[in-house]
Amino acid sequence: NNIFWDNRAGNFTGSTVAGIGLTGDPNTIRYWDLGVADGTGQLAPTYSVLQTTYGTVEDNSNLVNSDPSVVTEYNTTVSIQPWRGNPRFVDVVMVTVDATPNALGDYRITASSSARDSGSNGQAGINAPADDIEGNARPDGTAFDIGADEYSNGGGSNGGGNNGGGNNGGVIPFTTALDTFNQRNGALAPAWGGDINVNQFRVVRRSLAQSRAVDGGTIWWAAQNFDANQDAFMTLNIIKRSTRRTTKYQGLLLKFKGDTITSPEASMIVVRYATTTGVEILTQAPGQPLVLQGVLADVTFQNGDQLGARALADGSVLVFKNGTAVGGVNVASGPNPWPYSAQGGRIGVTYNYRAGRFDNFGGNNYEGAAAASVSSLVIDTALGLPAPVVEPESVTGEIEELEEEFELFMPIVSN
């Protein structure tokens, strides 16, 4: 009941790796899913999806070269960096150039997957698990599905289809973030779009993301679109205080559409927090400026708190603090109704200042009870910004902690 798909075996030619499908490689891709390290014996999978039978004992229960049709695949590539090679031309290092610390694919199966109802309920006296990796009961159909995920015929956890995963939970946070930023310092993972230059956003301390530009910037998770009912969340690690002269925002983007944040076709919902204003919920229609839809003036966040937001197809926008709903507003009603609530889009992060830090960014399609809408919460729909807190400026001002990482690669020559 396993899926082995699109694994490849190449050979080093001195300047590249042949046979794994790199750009410009004329060689046939060599697929190889399973093997034994010492070269003796063969593995014997059964009731599994395989790209190829090479290196295995063939069994009629397997589905060979039958695409499992997962929600989202993720491919990476490798490169040979000359400056990382030993000057004596031994121990050359192959470097994965666009891998990220988190699995960017969504490997749950879709409705068209060959893995559906093709598995076994047990082998050699050992029963298959009664639930899948997400805790959903299995089988859900005429037989067990192959793989760790059981497709839900009623929608369920697979309801996101090719627009991202689903979520049956009614609260934030989820169990898995889209990006934990646990990688080497420098550029964000390639799944991000927007202001991704290292001078705008970058990874610091091998575990956090930090805004870098003086006026901040906006980034979004470009790897997936999400449905009309969607969630987003992040942990606010460093929140800079606003002053009488500068309001410093950090926030979430929902239902974003557009090539850039300033493009004429851009539309979005913004849920942002500042120490002097509380939480603001804003919308933007194509060709229009941001419109303030509501304010949660009494909601405060501290370093380490999680900011979450949920945007529903009926126009409800809910705000969460550490997993608990604290208020919201319906952006489809009121004096400036936003007409795009029934549409989906991307989720992301926005800052308007330098040196803000965040971690554990994530989000998903929300498939919980429709009753969990803004009507059940205490809402402050007052328009207009709360008066900023007037406080004396520090004599020295804030010291903004900015980090860089420099690495020196030195060849080691031994006789």
N, C-alpha and C positions, 0 to 999 in steps of 0.2 A: 504493500500500500504506500509506495514512495514515488515521488516525482524526481527524475534526474533529467535535466534539460539544458541544452546549449552550453555544455562544458567542452572546452577545446584544448588540444595539446599541440604545441608548436615546437619549432627548433630554432635555436639561436644561430644566426648567420654571420655574426661579427658586427653587424650594424643595426639589426632589427630582429624581430621574431617572426618567422614564416609559418603560415598555416593556421593562424588564429583569426584571420579576417581584418588585419590592420589596413588602414587606408593605403592604397597603392600596392598591396601585396597580390601578385598574380597567381599565387598558389591556391590550390583547393583547400577549403577549411577542413581541418581534421577534428571531427567530433569524437570525444572520448569521455564517457560518463563515469565508468567504474574501472578500477584496476587494483592489482595487488603490488605493494611496494617492491617486494623481492623478486617479482616476475614469475613466481611459481603458484600454480593453482588459479582458480577463477571463482568469482562471486556468482551467486545464483539467485538473483532477485525474482520475485513472483508478484503478480498483480500490481505491476508498477508501470509508469510511463517513462520510456527511455528514448533518447535521441538515436542511439545506436546500440547494437548488441555486442560491439567489439569488447573483448575482455571479459565476457560474461558467459554463463551457461544459459542457452536460450530456453525460454519457456513460453508456451502458447498463451498463458494468462497475461503476459505483458503486452502493452500497447507500444509498438516501436515506431518511431518517427511520426508520432501523432501528437500534434501541438496541444499542450495542456491548457492553452488560452487563459493565462492568468490576467489579472486586472491590469497590471503595469509591470513591464520588464525594465531592467536597468542594466545597461552595458557599460563596461569600462574599457580602458586600453592601457597599453604599456609603452614605454619608450626607453631607449638606451641613452643615458646621459654621459657623454665623453668625459666630462670633468669628474665624474664619479668612478671612472675606471682606473685601475692600477696602472701606473706608467710602464710596468713590465708586461702589460696585457694579460694579466691573470685576475681572476676574481672580479670580472666585470659585473656591475650591479644593474639589474633590470628594475626600473622604477615605474610603479603605477602612477600615471600622471593625473588622472581625474577621478580616482576613487575617493569616497567620503567615509567618515566614520560610521555612518548609519546606512542600513540597507534602504536604498531609495525606491526599490520596486515594491509593488503591492502584489504578493504572490498568492493571494486567494484566487480560486478558480471562478470563472464566469459561467453563464448559462450555457454557452456553446462548448464548454470544455469536454474533451474526450474522457477526462478523469471521472466525470459524474456517473454514479451508479455502476462503476467498473471495478470496485475494490472487493476485498474479501472480508468476511466477518471474523476470520481467525485462521491461523495456520499452526499445525503441529501442537494442537491443544492449547494455544495461547489466543485469547480473544482480542479482537480489535477494541480500542478504547470506546467507551460509550459516549464520549463528547469530544469535540474537536479542539483546536488550539485556542479558540475564543470562548470555549465553554458551551458551545451550542450542541444540542443533542444530535447523535448520529446513530443510525442512518436517517437521512431526511429524503426519502425516496424509496425506490425498489431495492437498493443495495447501498453499501458503504461507498463513499467517494474515495478515489485514490488521492493520497496526500494528507497533509495536516489539517486542511480546511474542508469542512462539509458545506457544500452549497445549500443555501436556504431557499427552498421553493417558494416560501412566502415573502421573500425580500430579505429581511433580516440583515445579517452582517455583510452580505454580498450586495446589498441594494445599491451601493454606490456605483456599480458597474465600472466603466472606464473613466468615470469622473472622480475616482477616489474611493476610499473605503467607507464603510458605514459604521454607525455607532448606535447601539441600543440604550446606552446609559443616559440618564437624565441629568447628570451633573458633570462638571469639569473638576479635576483633571482626568485625562485618559491615562491608560497604562503606559503608553509609548509616545514619546515626542517624535516629531518629524526630524528635528535636528537638536542634538545635545551639544554640538560644537566641540566634541572631544576629539580634536585633531591638532596637528601642528599649527602654530601661530601663522597668520597670514590671511589669504583670501578665503572667502566663504565657499562652501560646497557649490558645485556647478548647478545644483537644483534651484538655486536662488536667482531671481531676476531683479532688475531695478538698479539702484545705486550700489553696485557690487564692487566698484573699484576699492582697492585696499585703503585708499585715502578717505573713503566714505564709511564703509563698514569693514570690520576685520575680526578675526578670531584672536583673542588674547588669553594668556595663561593656559593655553591648550584646553580650555573648557568653557569660555564665555565669548559672546559677541559684543562688540563695542562700536558705537557710533563715532565717526572720526572727523567728519567735516564740521566746521564751525556752525553751520546751519542744519546739521543733521542730514537726514535723507530718508528715503522710503525703499524698502525691499519687499519682495513677495515670493512665495513658494511657487516657482514657475513649473515645477514638475507635475503639478496636478491642478485641475479645475475641480471645484466642489459644487454640490447641488444647492438648491434654493434654501434648504435648511442646513445650516453649517455652523461649526464652532471654530474658535481660534483661542489660543492661550499662550502665555509666556511667563517666565519668572523674572521679576524686576530685581536685578541684583544691585544696581546702583541707581538711585533716583536723585537727581539734582534738584535742589530747592529753587523755586521761582522767586523772583524779587519784584520790587516795585517797578523795575525797568524791563525785566525780561521774564516772560512766562515760558517755562521749559516743559514741553510735552513729550510724553512717551505713550505710544498707543498701538492698537491693533487695526489691521485693515481687513475688511470682509467684503465679499462679492465684488472684488476689484476686476474691472475690465479695461483694457487699453494697452497700447504698446509701451507707453511711459506714463508717469503720474501726471504729466502736464499735457499729454496729447489731447486734441479736441474731442476725441471719442471716449475719454476716460470717465468712468463712473465708479462709485465706491461708497462704502460705509466706513466711517472712522470712529473708533471708540478710544479716546485718549484721556490721559490723566496728567494733571499738574497739581503741585502742592497748594497753589492759591485758588484753583478753580474747582477742584474735585474732578469727577469724571464727566466728560462731554461726549455726547453722541451726535455725530454730524453725518450728512450725506452730500454727495456731489453727483450731479447729472452732467451728461456730455456738454461741454462748452460753458458750464456754469461754475461759479465759485462754491466753496464749501458752505453748507447751510446748517446752522445749529438747530438740532431737533429737540434736544433735552439736556438737562444738567442734573447730576447727582452730586450736589454741592457738599453733602455731609460725609461722603465716602472718602476714606483716606487709605493710602497704601504706604507701607514701609519697605525698606530693603529686604529682599527675600520673599515678599508676597507674590502670589500668582494673580495676574490679571487675565480674566477670561471674558469672552463675549460669544453670544449666540445670536445669529440673524435667521429669522424664519420667513417662510414664504408669505405669511399674512402681514408682514411689515414689522412684527415684534422684534426688537433688539434688546437682549437681556445682558446685563453686566454681572460678572462673577468675581468674587474675591476669595481666593483659596478654596474654590470649589462650591461656594455658597452664593446663590443669587442675591444681589443687593439692590436691584432696581432695573429700570429699563424704560423704553418709550416705544410707541408705534410710529415708525417713520412714514407709513403709508397714509396717515391721517394728519390732521392739524392744518395750520395755515400754509405750510409748504410741503405737501405730500410728495414723497419720492416714488416715482412710478416703476421702479425696477426690482421691487421686493421679490417678485415671483421668479426672478432669474438667479442663476448661480454665478460663480466667479472664483477668483483666487483669494487666498488669505495672506496676510503679511504683517509687517512691522513698520512703524513710522516714528521718527524722532525729529525734533527741531533744534537740537543742541548737540554739543560735542561731549564725548566721554560718558554717555549713558551706557549701561551694561545690562544685558539680559541673557537668559539661558533657557534651555528646555522649551523651545518653540514647537507648537504642534497644533493640530486641528483635524477635523473630520466632518463627514456628513452626519447630521443629527437625525435620528429616526425614532426619537422618543415620543411620548404622548403629546398630542396636539394641545392638551390643556396646559402644558408647561409653557405658557405664553406670557406676554407682558401684562395681561389683564389680571393675573394673580399676584402681582407685585405692587409695592408702593412706588409710585412714579412721580417724579418731579419733571413736569413738562415746561417749566418756566424757561422762556427764551431770554437770550442775552447773557453775557458773561457776568459771573459774580465779581464783586469788587475785589481786586487783588490785595493781598496782605501787604501793608506798608511797613517795612522794617528797615532799620539802618543797614547800610552796606558794610561788609567786613572791611577793615582797614587793609588787610592783605588780599582779600578776595579768595575765591575758591581755587585750590590747586587741583587742576584736572590731571588725573593720572592717565597717561598715555603710555602704551607699551609697544616696543618693537622687539623683534627677535632676529638676531643675526647668527647664521651658522657658518662655520668654517669647515670646509672639506679638505683634508690633507691626505695625500697618498702615503701608504705605509709600505716601505720596501724592505724585504727580508732576504737574506742570502740562503 
